[in-house]
């Protein structure tokens, strides 16, 4: 009878089957086990756990039901038993439950530089803190196209862009595993960096040294190496660990210098920097000359700019030029301009370099300014050359140019057009003012042939009631030029001056001058100054103005065609526009 009951309907002995709702036990969690026997009636169940595949089974519990819950990892089996005397099935096949241990898993990058470049050597590591000595193997996940091996370290001897991506890892043993680490993102730059070399001076003083500084951006991890004359030579500082680390060295020889950065093992090098030339200054003097040396050069004329080396003897030189214009002279002794234009206007300076010793050079010459005028024009000049004056000042206006039969005219804020004879004395081409009349007026020269010069605006302040004037240029200022504005009190010493542009305060304090090193269009506007409780009148400073030459026949043509054009054209001062219209009428 007993033998019969242990057989199923096919005559086979009953067997137990163990299943689990999951095979990974989360930290602090549980796993449900189910033991099934073919003959399902009246069975009791024994549950066993092993700590390794080869260890002896330990009875965990026995139950009347085919279900139980466990909270430990391990290798589990079960069996069924029933009857009297008792019959037991063989143990079920093993089910491994891996337990998640509370440990901290990180993926550090060695070296931990913020930017990794193609070709560098790096190591990605999986570090597990806590969890005991469990003999971990390592599992990796990555979004890159390369799969790390199942080791704690993944060394890449020459990293490429294909290694870019996110990296995660976790530890796994027979019955334990960790949580996944946080992602470590590796970004590999395909562009090799370039070092930058700067010099404290490009000129080596007699018996002195010049400081060189090498840098790579971004900077972590780099050491720096300098080379002279030959980039393939040994680094100058190969035995100087301090300069390799700080990126700074000093040299006492002239020559061409380069630098580059290197880091890692094996060393990964950046591109070389641009070359920096360190020169030794010789005693010879460079001088720039203009031929012909006329004070005014006009469009279309021919002029030669030359570099002369004084005290050179029989030395042969090459020449270097510096200008602030877009047209650069070649490295020759002379720069011949066959047809001058405004594009040739600018500052020119030069220096000589010995052909026999390329690192021996003269100092730069003084700059020579070349100004090319569009045409020979008539113009008016003012002395003193400023826009504001006290009514006690002696002021003269001079007409200059190729015209004859000059007369100076004035149009004031009362819309009154007058001649020099009404308020001054005309001597030759100069008008000396002795009566100012209204405080604001515009002045210009008119020739016997009907041409008008540029205009100048003059503001007159009463010596007693105001006692303060702004010192500003009366002529338009060319973009890029420097200009200085001042303030003048008739009887007091200036201590603190406030300068305004378009009624907005732009400078205050103890400086008594407003210096603009390079004028731009944004500097155009009305200016005034304030000191000792007194405020000057405001004067307009124009930027990049041009001389106005208007033929009377042209004015008549414009007036007859469109009489409002002269009143709206921005080229003309509003006073002279009215004056010209009145003059025509």
Helices and strands as residue ranges (DSSP letters): H 2-5, E 16-20, E 24-25, E 31-37, E 44-50, E 58-63, E 67-70, E 74-82, E 87-88, E 95-100, E 104-106, E 109-110, E 116-117, E 122-125, E 127-129, E 137-142, E 153-156, G 161-163, E 165-172, E 176-177, E 184-186, E 188-189, E 196-199, E 203-204, E 210-215, E 223-228, H 241-246, E 248-251, E 255-263, E 268-269, E 276-281, E 285-291, E 297-298, E 303-310, E 317-323, E 334-337, G 342-344, E 346-354, E 360-361, E 368-370, E 372-373, E 379-383, E 388-390, E 395-400, E 407-412, E 417-419, H 420-423, E 424-427, E 430-433, E 440-446, E 452-461, E 468-471, E 483-489, E 498-501, E 504-507, E 513-516, G 521-523, E 525-531, E 534-535, E 539-541, H 552-561, H 565-568, H 574-584
